Amino acid sequence: MRSIFLVLLIFSLLTGCADKVIPATQKAQLHADQAEQFMQKKKYADAIASWEKVRDSFQSPELNVLAELKITEAYYLNGQYPEATAACELFLKNHPRHPEVETVFYRLGMSYYQQILPAEKDQTASKNAIITFRNLLKRYPETDKANKIKRHIQTARDRMAEHELQVCRFYLRTNEPLAAQRRFEYLRKNYPEYPIADNIYFGIGNSYLKQGDRQTAEQLFVLLKENYPDSKYLADIEKLLQNGSNRNN
């Protein structure tokens, strides 16, 4: 009698455990629900971990795509911009016709934008942000974010221009006029909207004058006078031009 009781007890326990086994598809949904809760609580690292479990379960194509999309958002909101960049690029590569492509495209541009460094440092992120935003405007010209995107593009361009200007200043300080002139001409050609300081006009103009290119020097000095009519360098310009005329006579 006792043996029969033990057998029934074991069978009951085994049956109860079997009832608690969660199907894989249901488990993926549970992870997704948990991830959404983490997102609402702004626990983005936990949300990423849960979305990765959904993505790696391979139980539902729809949930997998949703997980990839949400991972791009969670990385961005968590300030993990390099990871957000990689996740966005992967999503756009794998799902080029997804309804949320415009959103991810913008998130990619913003991920680059948030990585822009000070002007004295490398400006790869600025360049990538500009390229991404321009491609976004080309693909979605009617986007409601158009004005904001254009402002971001201009900010990134200004940072790149300031970088060129700082390099130009460096070459002027180190008495490398030819290198300074190349940077200056590149700046004028590629960033014509960027305001150039009066000391740069003066320094580059003086470098041209020293090399005997009075015409280019005078053109730069004219720009200096037009843009900075109260500049302290105006008196120095007259002296430089006068000295140059005396040497030629």
KEVOFI-469777 format. One line per 8 residues: their letters; for each residue x, z, y of C-alpha. Coordinates in steps of 0.05 Angstrom, whole numbers, m for minus. Layout:
<recs>
a) X/Z/Y | ...
</recs>
This chain:
<recs>
mrsiflvl) 0/0/0 | 56/18/47 | 91/m48/32 | 29/m87/51 | 25/m48/116 | 97/m63/134 | 88/m137/120 | 26/m140/164
lifslltg) 63/m102/219 | 123/m150/218 | 76/m210/218 | 39/m182/277 | 103/m171/317 | 128/m241/301 | 62/m271/322 | 62/m232/386
cadkvipa) 132/m257/404 | 113/m328/388 | 54/m322/436 | 102/m304/492 | 145/m367/486 | 135/m408/550 | 135/m484/542 | 192/m519/578
tqkaqlha) 146/m556/626 | 111/m492/645 | 178/m457/655 | 200/m512/703 | 136/m502/743 | 148/m427/745 | 218/m439/772 | 188/m486/825
dqaeqfmq) 137/m434/845 | 191/m382/850 | 234/m429/891 | 177/m439/941 | 170/m364/948 | 244/m358/963 | 238/m414/1014 | 181/m377/1049
kkkyadai) 223/m314/1051 | 283/m354/1077 | 324/m335/1017 | 353/m404/1014 | 410/m390/966 | 361/m362/915 | 315/m421/927 | 372/m470/914
aswekvrd) 387/m435/848 | 314/m440/827 | 307/m512/848 | 370/m529/809 | 338/m499/747 | 278/m544/759 | 322/m605/770 | 364/m592/708
sfqspeln) 305/m579/662 | 288/m654/658 | 217/m636/638 | 178/m670/694 | 202/m731/734 | 157/m709/792 | 185/m639/793 | 256/m665/786
vlaelkit) 249/m709/848 | 215/m652/886 | 273/m606/867 | 324/m656/893 | 285/m662/958 | 278/m587/967 | 352/m576/953 | 370/m619/1013
eayylngq) 324/m577/1056 | 348/m510/1030 | 421/m528/1039 | 408/m550/1111 | 367/m489/1129 | 420/m444/1099 | 473/m475/1144 | 511/m506/1085
ypeataac) 519/m572/1121 | 572/m605/1076 | 529/m589/1015 | 467/m614/1052 | 504/m679/1068 | 522/m691/995 | 451/m673/972 | 419/m720/1023
elflknhp) 465/m778/1006 | 450/m768/932 | 375/m766/944 | 376/m829/986 | 417/m864/933 | 372/m844/876 | 305/m851/911 | 310/m904/965
rhpevetv) 235/m917/967 | 211/m845/965 | 159/m828/1019 | 205/m775/1047 | 265/m821/1058 | 258/m818/1134 | 258/m742/1132 | 320/m740/1088
fyrlgmsy) 354/m794/1130 | 344/m751/1192 | 368/m689/1155 | 431/m726/1135 | 444/m745/1207 | 433/m673/1229 | 478/m647/1174 | 534/m690/1202
yqqilpae) 515/m671/1273 | 520/m597/1257 | 591/m608/1232 | 617/m638/1297 | 681/m604/1319 | 709/m589/1388 | 739/m649/1425 | 811/m631/1408
kdqtaskn) 797/m636/1334 | 779/m691/1285 | 715/m729/1303 | 696/m758/1235 | 631/m718/1235 | 613/m747/1304 | 625/m817/1278 | 584/m806/1215
aiitfrnl) 527/m775/1255 | 525/m835/1302 | 526/m885/1244 | 471/m848/1207 | 426/m840/1267 | 434/m913/1287 | 416/m935/1217 | 356/m889/1219
lkrypetd) 332/m920/1284 | 343/m989/1257 | 303/m975/1195 | 249/m933/1229 | 246/m957/1302 | 177/m924/1312 | 199/m855/1288 | 172/m798/1329
kankikrh) 242/m769/1331 | 271/m830/1368 | 284/m796/1435 | 315/m735/1401 | 359/m781/1358 | 383/m820/1419 | 402/m755/1453 | 441/m734/1392
iqtardrm) 477/m801/1390 | 497/m794/1463 | 522/m723/1452 | 564/m747/1394 | 591/m805/1434 | 609/m758/1491 | 647/m714/1443 | 686/m774/1417
aehelqvc) 700/m797/1488 | 725/m728/1507 | 771/m731/1446 | 801/m796/1471 | 808/m767/1540 | 845/m706/1514 | 892/m751/1475 | 903/m791/1539
rfylrtne) 919/m727/1577 | 968/m707/1522 | 1007/m772/1528 | 1009/m766/1604 | 1037/m695/1598 | 1089/m717/1547 | 1110/m776/1591 | 1086/m830/1543
plaaqrrf) 1053/m878/1592 | 1042/m937/1545 | 1006/m893/1494 | 965/m861/1550 | 946/m930/1576 | 923/m954/1508 | 879/m893/1499 | 852/m900/1569
eylrknyp) 834/m973/1560 | 802/m957/1493 | 761/m903/1527 | 738/m949/1583 | 719/m1005/1534 | 682/m964/1482 | 652/m908/1525 | 638/m940/1592
eypiadni) 584/m889/1607 | 631/m830/1601 | 654/m800/1668 | 730/m801/1675 | 762/m746/1715 | 800/m762/1779 | 866/m736/1752 | 862/m786/1695
yfgignsy) 850/m845/1742 | 908/m820/1783 | 955/m809/1724 | 941/m876/1691 | 943/m913/1757 | 1011/m881/1772 | 1037/m901/1704 | 1018/m973/1716
lkqgdrqt) 1050/m971/1785 | 1115/m945/1756 | 1116/m1004/1708 | 1107/m1053/1765 | 1033/m1069/1752 | 1009/m1056/1822 | 945/m1096/1814 | 919/m1053/1756
aeqlfvll) 941/m990/1791 | 904/m1008/1854 | 841/m1024/1814 | 843/m955/1783 | 856/m922/1850 | 795/m958/1879 | 752/m930/1822 | 780/m861/1837
kenypdsk) 761/m868/1911 | 691/m893/1893 | 676/m839/1842 | 712/m781/1876 | 711/m793/1952 | 734/m721/1964 | 789/m720/1911 | 853/m684/1928
yladiekl) 891/m744/1899 | 870/m793/1954 | 928/m773/1999 | 977/m780/1942 | 951/m850/1927 | 968/m873/1997 | 1039/m845/1989 | 1048/m878/1921
lqngsnrn) 1026/m946/1946 | 1068/m940/2008 | 1130/m921/1968 | 1116/m979/1921 | 1111/m1027/1981 | 1177/m1001/2010 | 1213/m1012/1944 | 1188/m1083/1941
n) 1211/m1099/2012
</recs>
